[in-house]
C-alpha cells in the first residue's frame, strides 16, 4: 500500500508541476516543487541515510528555493552577497552549492535503487522465497540448484550488491527481516543462515525473529553449520518459537549418504567381524567414526574400529571414546603420521592390515588423493583388496578425479555440487524415516507429535532418529543377508531373530548416548538417582549431568522399569522402545 502512495505522489508532481507552471509561472511552480521536495525527501533521507543527509538536503533545497523564488541569477546573487560578507562565507556558500547537490542526488539514487529492489520483490509471484544472509561460493551453488529444481522458487541474497541472474536470483541491499516483511502473504519464506561462528548465527537469528510479522508468518529457518556447538546454542531458541528451525550439517548429510549408499557390510570377509579404519580423525573423519558406531552395529558381526591420527589425545572421537567400556565396543586409536612409508611398515604388524573398509579423510583434497593411492598400493602388495573411500570437497577436483580414481579401485564421494543441492538440503530422503522413528519413541510415552514437534526437539534426539533410520538398513541385512529384500522377507525374519535385532538396536542406542557424552548409573545408585530427578519429569535421565539409567544391557533396562514402578507406582515402558523400533524395521525401511 505504501508503494502505491509513493507512486501516486510521484505522478502528481510529474503532472502537477507543468500544469502549475503553465498557469502561474516559473516562480510559483518551483516554490511548490521544493516545498514538497523538502518535506518528502527529508523523511526518506532520514529513514534510509540518517540525519546528516537530511540536513544536507535541507540546505540545498533551501538555497535553490530562495534562488528560484527571488528570480536572481546565480552570479548576481554572489555579487550581492560579496559586498556584505567575507571570503570565507562565500567559500562556504560555493561549497554548499557544489557538495549538497552531489549528496542529495546520491541519496536520491540510493533510494531509487532500493525502491526498485522493493518493487522487484513485490512483483515476483513466486511461491517459495529463499533468503540467504550471506553470499559465498557454496551458497551460490545451492541457489542455482534451488532455482533449477523448484520452478516456483526465488532466491534473494540479503545485504549484497549484484546482478539479477536470470530473474530468479536477486541481490538486495537490505536486512533479511526487511526483505521478509516486504513479501506477499502468499510467499513461503525460507531463511538460510550460513555462518561458522555460533555468535553470528545467534545474532542473525535473534534479529530476524524480533519482527512480529516474521514470527507470525511461521517462516522456515535453515542454519547451515558443521559446528557441533551450533546445535546446542540454537536448541534454546527452537523451543520458544513457532518457526520451523532446522540445523543442516553438510558432514551429517554426507555421512548418511556414505553409510546408506556404500554399506560397510558389503565388503565383509566373514560373518563374525567387520574391521573399519579411519585415516584422519578430524571433524569429518571423527564424525564418520561416530556414525559408524551409531549406524553399523550388527548383532552377528563384531565391529572393530581403528582410528589413525597424528594427534592421539585431541582428535574429536578420542575425547568422548574414553566413556565407552571395552565390553561394549572394540575401538583402538593409533597415533601415527599417515603420510610416511614408516606408517605402512607398521600396518603389517597390526590389526589395520585386516581392514575391510577404509575411509581417508585427512582434511585436504590433495592429501586425500595421495594417501588413498598409497593405501591401495600397499594393500595390493599384501594381496588384500579393502573397500577404500576418500572425500573430495572441491567440485573441480571431484569432477576430474572421480573416474581416474575409480579405475584404481578408490571410491570418491563429495563434490560441492552434490553436497549443496536442493534435494539433499531441503528434501532430505532420510527425513521420513527419521521422523517415523521419532514418532515411535514419542508414542511410547503417550505423545502425539507433528513435524514441527520434531524440529523443536533437542538436536541430540534428532541425531538419534537419523542414526536409527540409517541403522534400519543394517538390521535388514542382518535379518535377510541381502541388500534389497522384500517386505515379506523382513517380516518373516523378524519373528525368527527378534531377540538379536532388539539387542542390536539397544547396542546402537547405547553407542549413541555414550559418544554424546552420557554415562550409565551403577545399580546400587539408581534409587538416589531417581529421587534427585523426580522434579524434572524424566526420572531415568538427567540432561544436565548427562547421566542415563538405560545405558546398560536390556535386562538392566527392565530392572529400571520395575524399580521406578515400585518406587513411584508409575508404569514404565522404557524396555519396550527397542522392541517397538525393531518391529517397525520393515515400515521404516520401505519409507520414501
N, C-alpha and C positions, 0 to 999 in steps of 0.2 A: 504493500500500500504506500509506503514511504517513497519508494522509487517512482511510483506513478505521480505523486505530488511534485517531486523534483522535475520530472519531465514536463508536467503541466506548467510549472513556473517558468521553465526554460522557454517553452513555446510562447508564453505570454510576453516575455521580454523580447524574443525574436520578432514577434508580430507587432507588439505594442509600441516599441521604441520608434520604429519607422513611421508608424501612424501618428504618434505624438509629434515627431519631427515635422511631418507634413502639415500639421495643424497649428502647432505652437512655436516651431522654430528650434534651432540647434541648442540654444542655451537650456531651454526647459527640458528637452529630451535628454541631454547629457546629465542634467541635475537628477532627474528621475532614475536614470540608469545607475548613477553612482550611489544614490541613497539606498536603492535596493541592493546593489553590489556590496556596499559596506556591511549592511545588516546580514545578508545571506552568507556571503563568503567568510565573514568574520566567524560565524558559527561553525562553518565547515572547516576553516583553517584551525580553529581551536580544537575541534574534535579530532582531527587527523594529524596535525602538525605541532600543536602546542601554542602557548601564549606568545612566543616570540614572532611566530608567523602572523598572528592576529595583529600585533602592534605594527609590524611592517606593512601589512596590507592596509591598515587604517591610515598610516602616514601617506602612503602612495595615493590612496583613494581620495583623501582629503585634499592633497595637493592638486590632483587632476580636477577634482570638483571645483576648487577655487579658481583654477585656471580656466576651466570651461565656462563657468557662470559669469565671471568678470569679462571674458572675451579678450583677454590680453594675450599678445604673442609671448612666447617663452623668453625671447631676448629682451623685450621691453620690460617684462616683469623683473628680470635680473638687474636691468639698468636702474629701475626704480628702487630696488632693494639695496643696491650698491651705495647709493647716496646716503642711506641711513644706517648701514651695518658695516661690520668689519669683514676682512678677508676670510677669517675662519668660519664665520656664519655662512658666507657664500659657498665655501668648500663643503660645508655640511649639507646645504641645500642641493648643490650639484650631486653629491654622493647619494642623497636620498632619491633624486630623480634617476640616477643610474642603477643603484643597487635595489631599491624597492621594487621596481618592475620585474627584475630578474627573480627576486624572492617570490613575489606574488605569482608570477607565471609558472615558476617551478612547482609551487604548492598546488596551483590550479591543475597543472598537467598530472601531478601525482594523484590528485583527487579523481580526475577524469579516468585515469588508468584503473584505479580501484573501483570506480563506478562501473566501468566496462567489465571488470572481473566479476563484480556482483551480478551484472546482467547476464554474463555468460553462465554463471551457476544457476541463476533463477530460471533461465530459459532452457536448461538442459533437462529434458524429460527422461532421465534415467532412473530406473527403479533402485539400483544399488549404487551407493556412493562410498568409495574408499578414500579416507583422508589419512595421508601419511604425514607424521610430524617431522620427518627428516628425509632428505633426498640423498641416496647413495647408490652405488652400482647394483647391489643386491635388491634394493627397493625398486629400482627401475626395471630390473629383470622381472620381478614379481608383478609390477604394474602392467607391463606389456602382456604378460601371460593372463592376468585378470581380464584385460580387455579382449584378448583373443578367445578366451574360454567362456566369458559371460558377456553376451551381446547387450545386456541391459545394464552394464557397469560403467561408471565414470570414476576415474582416479584423479585425486587432487593432491598435489604436494604443497603443504602449507608453508608459509614464510619463505617462498622460493621464487626466484625470477627465472623465466624460461618461456619457450615457445609452446604453443598449443600443438601437441603431437597427434595429428590425425583426428582431432575433435573429441577424443575420449580420455586424454591425459592433459591435465591443466597444472600450471604452476601459479599459485596465487599468493601475493604478499599479505597474508592475513593469518591470524592465530587460528588453530584448529577449531576452537569453540566458536569463533566468529563465523567461520565457514559453515559450521554445522547449523548455526542459528539462521543462516540465510536460506537454507534449503527448504524445499517444499515439504509439506506434511506427508506427501506420498513417498518420499525418499527413504530408503533403508540406509541408515548411516553406520559405517564401519570405521572406527578409529584404529589406526595401525601405529603403534609406538615402537620405534626401533632405536634402542639405546643400550649401551653396555653398562652404564653407571646406574645403579639402583636408585640413587638420589634423584637423578634426572628423570627417571621413569616415574617416580612418585610425584615430583613437581608437575610434570606434564599431565599426569592422570588427575591430580587434585584440581589443577586449574581448569581442566576440561569439565570435571564434574561439579564445579562451583555454580555453573549456569543451570538454573532450574529448568529451562526449556530443554536442555540436553538430557538432564536426568529423567524428565518425563517422556522423552522420546524412546527410552529403553534402547539406547544406542549399543551396538555390539562393539566391544573393545578387545583388540588383539595386541598382546605385548610380545614382541619377538626378542627373546633373550635366552642365552645358554648359561647365564649366571645362576647357580643354584640358590643364591641368596634372594634373587628376584622373586622366586616363588613364595618365600617366607614373608617378605615385606609387603607383597601385594595381597596376601591372604586376608589381612585385616580389613582392607577396603572391600574386598569381594563380598564379605558377609554383611556389609552395611548398606549396599546399594542394590537397586533392582536390575542394573545393567548387566548384561552378559559380558563377563570378563574372562578371557582365556589367555593363558601364557603359552606361547608356542616356542618350543626349543628345537632348533634345526638338528641338534645332536639327537634329540629324542626321536624325531621323525626318521632320521637316517637309521637309527638303531632298530626301530620297528621294521623298517623295510628290509634291513640286512637279516634280521633274525627270522623274518617270515619268508623272504624270497630265497635265502641261502641257508636253509636249516642245518644246524650243526649235525644232526643225526644222519644226514645223507652221506657222510663220509666215515661213519663209524667202522672200525676194523673188527669190533666184536660187540656182542650184546651186553657185556658187563662193564664196559669202561669207555669213557669219552674224554679225550685229552685235548684241552683248548689252551692255546698260548697267545698272549697279547704282548706284542713288542712295542713299547712306548705307552706308559700308563699315565698320560696327561689327562686333559679334560675329556677328549674323545675316547682314548683307549680305556681310561678308568671307567667311563660311563658304559662302554661296551662290556667290560668285565662284570660290572654290577648287573646289567641287563641279562647277561648270560646266566647268572645265578637266579635271577628273577623269573626267567622265561624257559630255560633249558634244563630244568631239573626233571629227570626221568626216574620212574620207580624201579626199573630193572637195569639201570645203567649208571654206574658211579661216575660223577663228574670230577675230573681233575682240572684245576685252573692254575695256569702258570703265568705270572706277571713279571715282565722283564723291563727294568728301567734303570737308568744310571743313578737315580736317587731313591734309595730303598726306604728312607724314612718319610719323605714328604710327598710321595705320589698320592693321587686322590683316593685310591682304594685302600692303601695301607693304613690311612688314618682311621678308617672305620672297620677294617677287617679284623682288627685286634679283638673286636667284640664277638667274633664267630668262634665257637668252640670247635676243636678238631673233629669232634664226633659228628658234627653237622656237615661240614664241607671240607674238601681237600684243596686248600689254597697254599701255593708256595710262591714267595716273592724272591726274584733274582736281581741283585744289584750288579748290572753289567753294562758296559758300553757296547751297544749292538753294532756300531759302525766300525768294527775291527775284526781281523781274521782270528784273533785270540778267542773271541766270543764263540765262534763256530767250533773251535777245538774243544771248548768246554762243554758244548752241547752233546758231543758224542758220549760223554760220561754221565749224563743226567737224564731225567725223565722228559726233558724237552725234545729229545730225539724221537720220542714216540708220539709226537703231536699229530692229531688228526686234522685240526683246524687252526690256522694261524692268521691273526689279524695284525697288519703292520700299520701303526698309527703314530708316527714319530713327530707329528705336528708340522711337517714341512713336505710339500708335494714332491720336490726333487729327491729328498732323502727317503721318502716312502718308496719311490720307484727304485732307487739304488738298493735299498735294503731288501725289497721284495725279490729282486733278481738274485742277490747273493743267497738269500734263503732258499730259493728254488734250486740254484746250482748246487749248494752243499747237500741238500736233502737228496737230490738226484744221485750224487756220488755215493750216498749210503743206500741207494736202491729204494728210497721211500718217496711217496707222492702225496703229501698232505694237501688239503684244500687251503690255498693262500689267497687272501684278500687284502687289498690296500685301498686307501681312501685318497681321492684327489679332489680338492675343493675348487681349484681354478678350472673354469669351464673350458678354456682353450687347451690346457694340458689334458684334461679329461677326454675331450673330443679326439685329440691326436693320439694319445697313448692307449686308449681303451682296447682297440683292435690289436695293436702291437703287443701289448702285454698278454692279451688273451691267447695269442699264438705261443707264448712262453708258459702258459698254464697258470697265469695270475689273473684273478678276477678283480676288476676295478669298479668301485662304486663312488657315488658323489656327483660332482658337477653342479655348478651354481644353478644352471637352468633346470636341472632335475630336482634340486632341493627347494629352490624358491619358485615353486609352481603353484598355481591356483588350486589344483586338486589336492596336493599334499598339505598346503597351509590351511585351506578353508573347507575342503571336503574330505577330511581325513577318513580313509577307508576303515580304520580301526575303531573309529568313534562308536558306531552302533554296537560293536562287540563290548567295548569298554563300558558303555552305558548299561548294557544288559547285565554285566557283572555287578555294576553298582546297584542296580535295582534288586538283584537277587539278595545282596547283603542287606540293603535297607529294608526290604520287605520282611526279612528275618527278624528285624526289630520292630515291625509293625508300622513302618513309614511308607506312605505313598509319595513317590518322587517324580519330578519332572526334569527336563533337560536343564532348566535354569538352576534347579537344586544341585545338579551335578557340577555345574560351573562355579557354584558358590561354596562348594566343599573345599576343605583343606587340600592343598596340592598333593600331599603325600597319599591321600585316598584316591585321587585321580590317577596318579602314577601307578598305584597298586592295581587299579581297574585295568589300565592299559597293559601292564605286565601280565595280568591274569588272562586278558584276551589273547595275547600272543602265545601264552603258555598252553592255551587250548590246542594249538597245533601239535605241540609236543606230547600232550596227553593222548591226542588222537593217534599219533604214530605209535605210542606205547600200547594202545589198545589193538590196533589193526595191523601194524607193521608196514602200511602203505601210506603214501603221502596224500593221495586224493581218494579217500574212501567214500562209500555210500552211507547214508544215514542209518540204514538197517545194520550195516557192519558195526558202526559205532555203538548203537543201542544194544545190540546183542553182546558185544564185547564188554560193555559196561557192567552188565549183570554178572559176567564171569570174573571180572577183575576189579570190582568196585573198591575193595579194601585197599589195593595197591594204588589206584587212582586217587582215592581220598587222601592217602598218605603222601602221595606225590604233591597234591595240591597244598596240603598243610606245610610240607617242607618248603615249597616255593614261597608261601606266605612268611614263614619264619625267616628265610633268606632276605626277603624284602625288608622286614622290620629290623633285623639285625644290621643290615647295611645302611639303614636310615638312622642308625644310632640308638635304637631301642634295645633294652636288655630285659631278661626274664627275672622272675622272682623265685627265691627259694621257697620250697613247700611250707616250711615252718613259719615263714614270714607273711604268708598270704592273709591270715585274719587281720593283722595290723594294717597291712597294705589296703585291704578293702575298707577298713574303718576310716583310714585317712582320706580315701577318695569318695566317701559316701556323699559329700556335699556337691561333688562335681557332676553327678548324673551318670558317670561312667565308672562304676566300681572297679572294674577289671583293668582299667587303663589310666595312666597319668601322663598327659601330653606334655606337661611342663618338665617333669623329671625324665620323660622318655622311658617309662617302665611299663611293661605289659605282661599280665599274668598268663597269657596264652602262648608266650614264647616257650614252649615245651612240646612234648610229644602229644599225640591225640588222647592217650589215657590221662595225661596231665590236664588237658583241657576239660575232659569230662569231670575230673575231680574239682576243677574250678567251678563248673556249673553246679555241682552238688553242694559245694561249700557255701556258695552265695545263696542258694535256695534255703539251706539250713539256717544261715545267719540272719537273713532278711525276709524269708518267706516270699522270695521273688523268683519266679520261674525263669531260669536262664536257658538259652539255646545256642550258646557260642559254638559248641562242638558240631552243631548241625550245619554251620555255614559251609565248611569244606565239603560236606557230603552234598549239599544243595548245588553248589557250583559244579561238582563232579558230575552230578546227574544232568545238569544243563549243558554239558560239554558239546553235545550234538547241536543244540539250539544256537549256542554261541559260534560254533564253527561255521554253520551254514548261513549266518547273517551276512548281508551285503551292505 
